[in-house]
Amino acid sequence: MEGNSRSVSSNQQGIHENLNKVVQRHLDEEFKKPYRQHTLEAFLQLEKQVEAAARPLVFDSCCGTGVSTAALAELHPDALVIGMDKSAHRLTKHQAHFDQAGQNYLLLQVDLNDFWRLAVEAGWQPSHHYILYPNPWPKSRHLQRRWHGSAVFPYLLKLGGQLELRSNWQTYLEEFQVALELAGHSSQLNSFKTDTPITAFERKYQNSGQQLWQLRSHID
């Protein structure tokens, strides 16, 4: 995964024509999908760990193998960093490279559509929330699979904190920026390069000569 990555290809030109309508509908309607049992059980166990740690929270959503989670734990040494991904297979790869013992982070297999809602209900307010290189779902018909086009988007915003997304597809972050504006939040979008890639994808994309993009928003 060093430098052979193809750039994102999409049949969509620019921001999706239905973006505003989809986002506004989700902002206006309550998300009532039942929780998945494995995420509910993981959250209930995590509540005990969060209470015992008594630290600020940092979320690393869509963390993959958790490489970014370990890096963010170093960046936020006083916080409890929670890395979350839906894939148990990706998360198990973490153990081959990292020893979590005594570290200020942990990894969870969860459905973020459930976890974010549970965190909001529990009153959690992470100081920082990172979503680094999420699946862009670049086909036009998959708009509602992107986080800003999904029904859980309002709950992502309710978590608050310093939100940061990174992507190698500029359109994804441009759409997210529009969605934030519809919800009343400002943001900054810029291209960037880094000497210390925080994820394997970031390293691969940059080594492949692709432009990286970063979106930041402080959500009260």
C-alpha positions as CSV (number, residue, x, y, z in Angstrom):
1,M,0.0,0.0,0.0
2,E,2.9,2.4,-0.8
3,G,2.0,4.2,-4.0
4,N,-0.2,2.4,-6.5
5,S,-3.5,3.9,-5.7
6,R,-6.0,5.0,-8.4
7,S,-7.7,8.4,-8.0
8,V,-11.5,8.4,-7.2
9,S,-13.6,7.9,-10.3
10,S,-17.2,9.0,-10.3
11,N,-20.1,9.3,-12.7
12,Q,-21.1,12.4,-10.7
13,Q,-20.0,15.8,-11.9
14,G,-19.5,18.3,-9.0
15,I,-21.8,18.5,-6.0
16,H,-24.8,16.1,-6.2
17,E,-27.9,17.8,-7.5
18,N,-30.1,16.4,-4.7
19,L,-27.7,17.1,-1.8
20,N,-29.6,20.0,-0.3
21,K,-32.9,18.2,-0.5
22,V,-31.5,15.0,1.1
23,V,-29.6,16.8,3.9
24,Q,-32.5,19.1,4.8
25,R,-34.9,16.1,5.0
26,H,-32.5,14.4,7.5
27,L,-32.2,17.6,9.5
28,D,-35.9,17.8,9.7
29,E,-36.8,14.2,10.5
30,E,-35.9,12.0,13.5
31,F,-33.8,8.9,12.8
32,K,-35.7,6.0,14.4
33,K,-33.8,2.9,13.2
34,P,-33.5,0.3,16.0
35,Y,-30.0,-0.2,17.4
36,R,-28.0,-3.3,16.5
37,Q,-27.4,-5.5,19.5
38,H,-23.6,-5.8,19.1
39,T,-23.2,-2.0,19.0
40,L,-25.5,-1.5,22.0
41,E,-23.6,-4.1,24.0
42,A,-20.2,-2.5,23.0
43,F,-21.5,0.9,24.0
44,L,-22.7,-0.2,27.4
45,Q,-19.3,-1.7,28.2
46,L,-17.6,1.4,26.9
47,E,-19.7,3.6,29.2
48,K,-18.0,1.9,32.2
49,Q,-14.5,2.5,30.8
50,V,-15.2,6.1,29.9
51,E,-16.5,6.7,33.5
52,A,-13.5,5.1,35.0
53,A,-11.0,7.0,32.8
54,A,-12.5,10.4,33.6
55,R,-10.7,11.9,30.6
56,P,-11.7,14.1,27.6
57,L,-12.9,12.0,24.7
58,V,-11.6,11.9,21.1
59,F,-13.4,10.0,18.4
60,D,-11.6,8.3,15.5
61,S,-14.5,7.2,13.3
62,C,-13.9,4.8,10.4
63,C,-10.5,4.0,11.9
64,G,-9.8,0.9,9.9
65,T,-6.9,-1.0,11.4
66,G,-6.5,1.7,14.1
67,V,-3.2,3.1,12.9
68,S,-4.7,6.6,13.1
69,T,-6.1,5.9,16.5
70,A,-2.7,5.2,17.9
71,A,-1.3,8.3,16.3
72,L,-4.1,10.5,17.6
73,A,-3.5,9.0,21.1
74,E,0.0,10.5,21.0
75,L,-1.4,13.8,19.7
76,H,-4.0,13.9,22.6
77,P,-2.1,12.3,25.5
78,D,-4.6,13.6,28.1
79,A,-7.7,12.2,26.3
80,L,-9.2,8.8,25.9
81,V,-9.2,8.1,22.1
82,I,-11.8,5.8,20.8
83,G,-11.2,4.2,17.4
84,M,-14.3,2.8,15.7
85,D,-14.9,0.7,12.6
86,K,-17.5,-1.7,11.4
87,S,-15.0,-4.3,10.3
88,A,-13.7,-6.8,12.9
89,H,-11.2,-8.1,10.3
90,R,-9.6,-4.7,9.9
91,L,-9.5,-4.1,13.7
92,T,-7.8,-7.4,14.4
93,K,-4.9,-6.4,12.2
94,H,-4.0,-3.7,14.8
95,Q,-2.8,-6.3,17.3
96,A,-0.1,-7.5,15.0
97,H,1.6,-4.1,15.1
98,F,0.6,-2.3,18.3
99,D,0.5,-3.2,22.0
100,Q,-2.5,-1.3,23.5
101,A,-1.6,-2.2,27.1
102,G,-1.3,1.0,29.1
103,Q,-2.2,3.2,26.1
104,N,-4.8,5.9,26.2
105,Y,-6.9,4.5,23.4
106,L,-9.1,1.6,22.6
107,L,-10.8,0.1,19.5
108,L,-14.4,-0.9,19.0
109,Q,-16.3,-2.8,16.3
110,V,-19.5,-0.8,16.0
111,D,-22.1,0.5,13.6
112,L,-21.5,4.2,13.7
113,N,-25.2,4.8,12.7
114,D,-26.0,3.4,16.1
115,F,-22.9,4.5,18.1
116,W,-23.2,8.2,17.3
117,R,-26.8,8.2,18.4
118,L,-26.0,6.4,21.6
119,A,-23.2,8.8,22.4
120,V,-25.6,11.8,21.9
121,E,-28.2,10.2,24.1
122,A,-25.5,9.7,26.8
123,G,-24.5,13.3,26.6
124,W,-21.0,12.7,25.4
125,Q,-19.2,15.6,23.9
126,P,-15.8,14.7,22.3
127,S,-13.3,17.5,22.2
128,H,-12.2,16.3,18.7
129,H,-13.8,14.0,16.2
130,Y,-11.8,12.7,13.2
131,I,-13.2,11.0,10.1
132,L,-10.2,10.2,8.0
133,Y,-10.6,8.9,4.5
134,P,-14.1,7.4,4.8
135,N,-15.4,5.3,1.9
136,P,-16.4,8.1,-0.6
137,W,-19.2,6.1,-2.2
138,P,-18.5,8.0,-5.5
139,K,-21.3,6.7,-7.6
140,S,-24.1,9.2,-7.9
141,R,-26.8,6.8,-6.7
142,H,-24.9,6.3,-3.4
143,L,-25.3,9.8,-2.1
144,Q,-27.1,8.7,1.1
145,R,-24.3,6.3,1.9
146,R,-22.0,9.2,2.4
147,W,-22.0,10.5,6.0
148,H,-23.3,13.9,5.1
149,G,-26.1,12.3,3.0
150,S,-27.1,9.8,5.7
151,A,-29.9,9.9,8.2
152,V,-27.4,9.9,11.1
153,F,-25.7,13.2,9.9
154,P,-27.6,15.3,12.5
155,Y,-26.3,13.2,15.3
156,L,-22.8,13.5,14.1
157,L,-23.3,17.3,14.4
158,K,-24.9,17.0,17.9
159,L,-21.7,15.4,19.2
160,G,-20.0,18.7,18.7
161,G,-16.3,19.4,19.1
162,Q,-13.5,20.0,16.6
163,L,-14.5,18.0,13.6
164,E,-11.9,17.1,11.0
165,L,-12.3,15.1,7.8
166,R,-9.7,14.1,5.2
167,S,-10.3,12.7,1.8
168,N,-8.6,12.2,-1.6
169,W,-11.9,13.2,-3.3
170,Q,-12.5,16.9,-3.2
171,T,-16.2,16.6,-4.0
172,Y,-16.8,14.6,-0.8
173,L,-15.6,17.4,1.4
174,E,-17.2,20.1,-0.8
175,E,-20.5,18.3,-0.2
176,F,-19.9,17.9,3.5
177,Q,-19.1,21.6,3.7
178,V,-22.5,22.5,2.0
179,A,-24.2,20.1,4.5
180,L,-22.6,21.9,7.4
181,E,-23.7,25.2,6.0
182,L,-27.3,24.0,5.8
183,A,-27.1,23.0,9.5
184,G,-25.7,26.4,10.4
185,H,-22.0,25.6,10.8
186,S,-19.0,27.2,9.1
187,S,-15.9,25.3,8.0
188,Q,-12.6,25.5,6.3
189,L,-11.6,23.4,3.3
190,N,-8.1,23.2,2.0
191,S,-5.6,21.0,0.2
192,F,-2.6,19.8,2.2
193,K,0.5,17.6,2.3
194,T,2.0,15.9,5.3
195,D,5.5,14.5,6.2
196,T,3.9,12.2,8.7
197,P,0.9,10.4,7.2
198,I,-1.6,9.4,9.9
199,T,-3.2,6.5,8.1
200,A,-2.0,3.9,5.6
201,F,-4.5,5.3,3.0
202,E,-3.0,8.8,3.5
203,R,0.5,7.5,2.8
204,K,-0.7,5.5,-0.2
205,Y,-2.7,8.4,-1.7
206,Q,0.1,10.9,-1.2
207,N,2.8,8.5,-2.6
208,S,0.5,8.0,-5.6
209,G,0.7,11.7,-6.3
210,Q,-2.9,12.4,-5.4
211,Q,-4.1,15.7,-3.9
212,L,-5.2,15.4,-0.3
213,W,-8.0,17.5,1.2
214,Q,-8.9,18.5,4.7
215,L,-12.1,20.0,6.2
216,R,-12.3,21.4,9.7
217,S,-15.2,22.8,11.6
218,H,-15.7,23.7,15.3
219,I,-19.2,22.6,16.2
220,D,-20.5,24.1,19.4
